[in-house]
Amino acid sequence: MGVIVLLIIASICVAGLFLFGFLWALKNGQYDDAEGPAVRILFDDGTISTPNSEEEKKSEKEI
């Protein structure tokens, strides 16, 4: 019987830790933008790499 009481107390403590973690994440804005990361990959960011060194320019001319 003592083991059951100990397990109930331990499970309540673990549940309290998860509740604290959830409320902390909610307060810090973790769930503010739910759709942004899912559709961000669909948009082109518009960055184009340009050759900076002479070696890169030579390799582009060969192609």
N, C-alpha and C positions, 0 to 999 in steps of 0.2 A: 504494500500500500504506500509505503514511503517513496518508492521509486516512481510511482505514478504522479505523486505530488511534485517531485523533483523535475520530472519531464514536463509537466504542465507549466511550471515556473520557467524552465529553460525555453520552452516554445513561446511563451509570452514575451520573454526578453528578446528572442530572435525576431519575433513579429514587430516589436517596438523598434528594433534597429532598422528593419526594412521600412517601417513607416517614417522614421527619422530621415533615412536616405531619400525616400520619395519626396518628402516635404522640402528637403534641402535642394533637390534637383528642380523642383517646381518653383521655388523661390529664386533660384539662379537663372531661370529662363531656359531650362533644358527643353521644354515642350512648347516653346513659343511658335516656332515655325515647323509645322509638321509636314508640309508639302514641299518645301524648298529643296531639300537634298534629293528628293525623289525625282524631281524634274530638272534639276540643275545639269545633269548629264546630257540632256536633250538640246541645250543651247550652246552655240559656238561662242567661245570667249573672245575671239577676234585677235588672238596673239599669233603673230607670224614671226618665225625665227629668221633672222638675216645672218648671212655669213660674216663673221667678224675677222677671221684671220685669212691670210693669203692661201694657206693650205686648203681651207674650206672652199674658197673661191676657185682654186685649181680643180678640186674634185668635182665641183658643179659643172665646170667647163668640159670635163671629160665625159660627163653623162650626157 
